[in-house]
Amino acid sequence: MKQSARKRLYLRMLRLRQRLGIFWPILLNGTVLFFIFVFGSLGYVYIEGWPLFDGFYMVLITLSTIGFGEVYPLDHAGKILTAGVIISGVVYFALLIGYFVQLASEGRVFQMMRRRRVDKAIAALSGHCVLCGYGLVGRVVAAELAADGVDVVVVETDDKKAEEIESAGYFLVLGDATSDNVMMRVGLSRAKALVASMSNDPANVYVVLSARAMNPDLYIVSRASDNRHISKLKTAGANRVILPHMIGGQSIAQAIQRPLVESFMHRSNANDEVLLDEFVVSDTSPLVGKSLAEAALTKSHDVIILAIKNQENPILQKTRADTVVQAGDVLLVAGSKAHLQGLNEMM
C-alpha cells in the first residue's frame, strides 16, 4: 500500500516537472530556500530562545552575506546552527547560479520566449494547415501551400531544421506530432487541413487518429510508404492517402510514354499559360441553376470546364452542355492564371 502511494506521488511529481519545464528547477530552488529560512529561524528560536522575527532576520543577513554582526551573542550550539545555515546557503546559491548559467549557455530562455511568441501567433490563426514532418515530401507540401497563401504550421522533432523552417516563413512547433499536447498547440480545432508526411507509417496512423478525434471536420491527407497501410490510415480518419513513390513512378512512366500529358499535368510554374484549378460553387454564385451552355464560361472567362463533381455523385463526371450547375458543386477548370482568378470571383 505504501509502495503504491509512493509510486503515485512519484508520477505526480514527474507530471508537474514536465508541465513546468524550465521553471521546475526554479520551483525546486525556491522550496529549498523556503525550508532553509523555516528551519534556520526555528533553530534560533529553540536553541537560542530568540523571538521568531529575530531568528528570521539572522538567517536573512547570514545568507545575504551583508556582514552585519549577530543579533545576539551566540553560544556553541548557536554557532553550529549558523555554520549550517552558511554552508546550506552557499551550496544553494552555487546550484542556483549554475542553473542560470546553464540556461544562458543553452539558450533555453530564448527558446522559451520564442515558443511563447509562436504559440501566440498560432492562437490567432484560422483556416491554416498543420504539416507533421518536414522531410523531402513535407518541404514540397509546405512550399506549394504557402504559394497559395495558406498559413503553414510545421510540427517537427529535429531542431536542426528549425532555422530552415522559420526562414521559409512557416510557423514551427518543435515536438512529437503523436503527442496530444503538441496537437493542441498547433490550433487543430481552427485548422482546415492536416498533412501527416512522416516517413513512419505507424506514426502517421496515430497522428491521423488523434487529429480526427480532436477535429471531426478536419480534412486530413496522409503519406504512406506501403500499400498495406492505406486501409489503416483511412480507417483512422484520413480523407486521402498518397504514396509518393507510386506517384513518382507513374510520373516517370508518363514522361516516357506521354510526355505532353505529363508536362501538362505536373506544371508547377504559376506563370504557365494553362493551369488546372478547382472551384466550389457557393449559394450566391450567378452560375447556380444555369446549364454550362447558358453560363458560357469559355466565351466570358476563356476557361474550359473539364469535369464536375456534385453531391449526388462524388466522382468527377464529364461535362455536357446541358449540365446544370448547383450550389456545392466542384468544378475542375483549365485556363490561364488571370482568367482563373476572374472565375474565382464568381464563385
C-alpha positions in Angstrom: 0.0 0.0 0.0 2.8 2.4 0.9 4.7 1.5 -2.2 1.6 2.3 -4.3 1.2 5.6 -2.6 4.9 6.4 -3.3 4.5 5.5 -6.9 1.5 7.8 -7.3 3.4 10.6 -5.7 6.4 10.0 -8.0 4.2 10.0 -11.1 2.6 13.3 -9.9 6.0 14.9 -9.5 7.0 13.7 -13.0 3.9 15.3 -14.5 4.5 18.5 -12.6 8.1 18.6 -13.7 7.1 18.0 -17.3 4.4 20.7 -17.1 6.7 23.4 -15.6 9.6 22.7 -17.9 12.5 25.1 -17.2 10.5 26.6 -14.2 10.9 23.3 -12.4 14.4 24.0 -11.1 13.3 27.5 -10.0 10.4 26.0 -8.0 12.7 23.4 -6.5 15.3 26.0 -5.5 12.6 28.2 -4.1 11.3 25.3 -2.0 14.9 24.7 -0.7 15.3 28.3 0.2 12.0 28.4 2.0 13.0 25.4 4.2 16.4 26.9 4.9 14.6 30.0 6.3 12.0 28.0 8.2 14.4 25.6 9.9 17.0 28.3 10.4 14.5 30.7 12.1 13.0 27.9 14.2 16.5 26.7 15.1 17.4 30.1 16.6 14.0 30.2 18.4 14.5 26.8 20.1 18.3 26.8 20.5 18.9 30.4 21.4 15.5 31.3 22.7 15.2 34.3 20.4 11.9 35.7 19.0 10.9 34.3 15.7 11.4 37.5 13.8 15.0 37.8 15.2 15.7 34.3 14.1 14.4 35.1 10.6 16.5 38.3 10.5 19.6 36.3 11.5 19.1 33.8 8.7 18.5 36.7 6.2 21.6 38.6 7.0 23.6 35.4 7.1 22.5 34.2 3.7 22.8 37.6 2.1 26.4 38.0 3.4 25.7 41.6 4.2 28.3 41.4 7.1 26.1 42.6 10.0 27.0 41.1 13.4 24.9 38.6 15.2 21.6 39.8 16.5 22.5 38.5 20.0 25.7 36.8 21.2 25.7 33.1 20.2 26.6 30.1 22.3 28.3 27.0 21.0 25.0 25.4 19.7 24.1 28.7 18.0 27.4 28.9 16.2 26.9 25.3 14.9 23.5 26.3 13.6 24.9 29.4 12.0 27.6 27.4 10.3 24.9 25.0 9.0 22.9 28.0 7.6 26.0 29.4 5.9 27.0 26.1 4.3 23.5 25.3 3.1 23.2 28.8 1.8 26.5 28.7 -0.1 25.5 25.3 -1.7 22.1 26.6 -2.6 23.3 29.8 -4.3 26.0 27.8 -6.1 23.4 25.4 -7.5 21.1 28.4 -8.4 23.9 30.3 -10.2 24.9 27.1 -12.0 21.4 26.6 -13.2 21.1 30.1 -14.6 24.5 29.8 -16.3 23.3 26.6 -17.9 20.1 28.3 -19.1 22.1 31.1 -20.6 24.6 28.8 -22.3 22.0 26.5 -23.8 19.7 29.4 -24.9 16.7 27.8 -23.2 15.4 31.2 -22.1 15.3 32.5 -25.6 13.8 29.2 -26.8 11.0 29.6 -24.2 10.4 33.2 -25.3 10.3 32.1 -29.0 8.0 29.3 -28.2 5.5 31.7 -26.4 5.7 34.1 -29.3 5.0 31.3 -31.8 2.2 29.9 -29.7 0.6 33.4 -29.5 0.8 33.8 -33.3 -0.7 30.3 -33.9 -3.5 31.1 -31.5 -4.5 33.9 -33.9 -4.6 31.6 -36.9 -7.7 30.1 -38.5 -8.0 28.0 -41.7 -4.4 27.1 -41.6 -2.7 23.8 -42.5 -0.8 21.6 -40.0 2.1 19.8 -41.5 3.6 16.9 -39.5 7.1 16.1 -40.7 9.4 18.4 -42.7 11.2 15.9 -44.9 11.6 15.7 -48.6 7.8 15.4 -49.1 6.9 17.9 -46.4 9.2 20.6 -47.9 7.3 20.4 -51.2 3.9 20.4 -49.5 4.7 23.5 -47.4 6.1 25.4 -50.4 3.0 24.7 -52.5 0.6 25.6 -49.7 2.5 28.8 -48.9 2.5 29.7 -52.6 -1.3 29.6 -52.5 -1.4 31.9 -49.5 -2.1 29.2 -46.9 -0.6 29.6 -43.4 1.5 26.5 -42.6 2.3 25.3 -39.1 5.1 22.7 -39.2 5.5 20.1 -36.4 9.0 18.7 -36.4 11.2 16.8 -33.9 14.5 17.7 -35.4 15.6 21.1 -34.1 18.4 21.2 -36.7 15.7 22.1 -39.2 14.3 24.9 -37.1 16.3 27.7 -38.9 15.3 26.4 -42.3 11.6 26.2 -41.4 11.4 29.6 -39.8 13.4 31.3 -42.5 10.9 29.9 -45.1 8.2 31.8 -43.2 6.4 28.8 -41.6 5.3 28.6 -38.0 7.3 25.9 -36.2 6.3 23.8 -33.2 9.2 21.6 -32.1 7.8 18.4 -30.6 6.4 14.9 -31.3 3.4 15.0 -33.5 2.0 12.0 -31.8 1.7 14.0 -28.6 -1.8 15.4 -27.8 -0.2 18.4 -26.1 1.6 19.3 -29.4 -1.6 18.8 -31.4 -3.4 21.2 -29.1 -0.6 23.8 -29.5 -1.0 23.9 -33.3 -4.6 25.0 -33.1 -6.1 21.9 -34.7 -9.6 22.9 -33.8 -9.3 26.0 -36.1 -7.2 24.4 -38.9 -8.8 23.4 -42.2 -6.4 20.6 -43.0 -3.6 18.4 -41.6 -0.9 16.6 -43.6 0.8 13.6 -42.0 4.0 13.4 -44.0 6.3 11.5 -41.7 8.3 8.6 -43.1 7.0 6.2 -40.4 3.5 4.9 -41.3 2.5 3.8 -37.8 3.3 7.3 -36.6 1.1 8.7 -39.4 -1.7 6.4 -38.4 -1.5 7.6 -34.8 -1.4 11.3 -35.8 -4.4 10.9 -38.1 -6.4 9.0 -35.4 -5.7 11.7 -32.8 -6.4 14.6 -35.3 -9.7 13.1 -36.3 -10.7 12.7 -32.7 -9.9 16.4 -32.0 -11.5 17.8 -35.1 -14.1 15.6 -36.9 -14.4 18.2 -39.7 -10.7 18.4 -40.5 -9.5 17.4 -44.0 -6.6 15.0 -43.5 -4.1 13.9 -46.1 -1.5 11.3 -45.1 1.6 10.0 -46.7 2.1 6.2 -46.9 5.2 4.1 -47.7 3.4 0.8 -48.1 0.1 -0.1 -49.9 -0.8 -2.3 -46.9 -1.2 0.8 -44.7 -3.7 2.6 -46.9 -6.7 0.9 -45.3 -5.4 1.6 -41.8 -4.9 5.3 -42.5 -8.4 5.6 -44.0 -9.9 3.7 -41.1 -8.1 6.1 -38.7 -9.7 9.0 -40.4 -7.6 10.1 -43.4 -9.6 11.6 -46.3 -6.8 10.9 -48.8 -3.7 8.7 -48.6 -0.9 9.4 -51.0 2.0 7.1 -51.9 4.9 9.4 -53.1 6.9 6.5 -54.6 3.9 5.4 -56.7 3.1 8.9 -57.9 6.8 9.4 -58.8 6.9 6.1 -60.7 3.7 6.9 -62.6 5.0 10.3 -63.5 8.3 8.8 -64.9 6.3 6.3 -67.0 4.0 9.1 -68.3 7.1 11.2 -69.1 8.3 8.4 -71.3 5.0 7.3 -72.9 3.0 10.6 -72.9 5.5 13.4 -72.3 3.0 16.2 -73.3 0.3 14.9 -70.9 2.8 14.5 -68.1 4.2 18.0 -68.7 0.7 19.5 -68.6 -0.5 17.6 -65.5 2.6 18.4 -63.4 3.1 22.1 -64.1 4.5 23.9 -61.1 5.1 27.3 -62.6 2.4 29.8 -61.7 3.1 31.7 -64.8 2.2 28.9 -67.2 -0.3 29.8 -69.8 -2.7 27.0 -68.9 -3.3 25.9 -65.4 -5.7 23.5 -63.6 -7.7 24.6 -60.6 -10.9 23.6 -58.8 -13.7 25.8 -57.5 -16.6 25.2 -55.2 -19.9 26.8 -56.3 -21.4 28.9 -53.5 -25.1 29.6 -52.9 -24.7 33.2 -54.1 -22.9 32.3 -57.3 -24.6 33.5 -60.5 -23.9 30.1 -62.0 -26.4 28.3 -59.7 -29.3 27.0 -61.8 -27.7 27.6 -65.1 -26.5 25.0 -67.6 -22.9 25.1 -68.8 -24.2 26.2 -72.2 -26.0 29.1 -70.6 -23.1 30.0 -68.4 -20.8 30.2 -71.5 -17.7 30.4 -69.4 -15.5 29.6 -72.3 -16.6 32.8 -74.0 -16.9 35.1 -70.9 -13.8 33.9 -69.0 -11.8 32.0 -71.5 -11.8 28.8 -69.4 -12.7 25.2 -70.0 -14.8 23.1 -67.6 -13.2 19.7 -67.7 -15.2 17.9 -65.1 -17.8 18.4 -62.4 -18.5 16.7 -59.0 -21.8 17.2 -57.3 -23.3 15.9 -54.0 -25.3 13.3 -55.8 -22.3 11.7 -57.4 -19.0 12.4 -55.6 -17.0 11.1 -58.6 -15.8 13.5 -61.2 -18.1 13.5 -64.2 -17.6 14.5 -67.8 -19.4 17.8 -68.6 -22.1 18.3 -71.1 -23.7 21.4 -72.4 -27.0 20.7 -70.6 -25.3 20.0 -67.2 -26.9 22.3 -64.6 -24.6 23.8 -62.0 -25.8 23.6 -58.4 -24.6 25.1 -55.2 -21.9 22.9 -53.6 -20.7 21.5 -57.0 -17.0 21.3 -57.5 -15.7 22.4 -61.0 -12.4 21.2 -62.5 -11.3 24.1 -64.7 -8.4 24.8 -67.1 -7.3 28.3 -68.0 -4.8 31.0 -67.6 -4.0 32.3 -64.1 -5.7 35.7 -64.8 -8.8 34.1 -66.1 -9.0 31.6 -63.3 -8.8 34.5 -60.8 -11.6 36.2 -62.6 -13.7 33.0 -62.4 -13.0 32.7 -58.7 -14.8 36.0 -58.1 -18.0 34.4 -59.5 -17.8 31.5 -57.0 
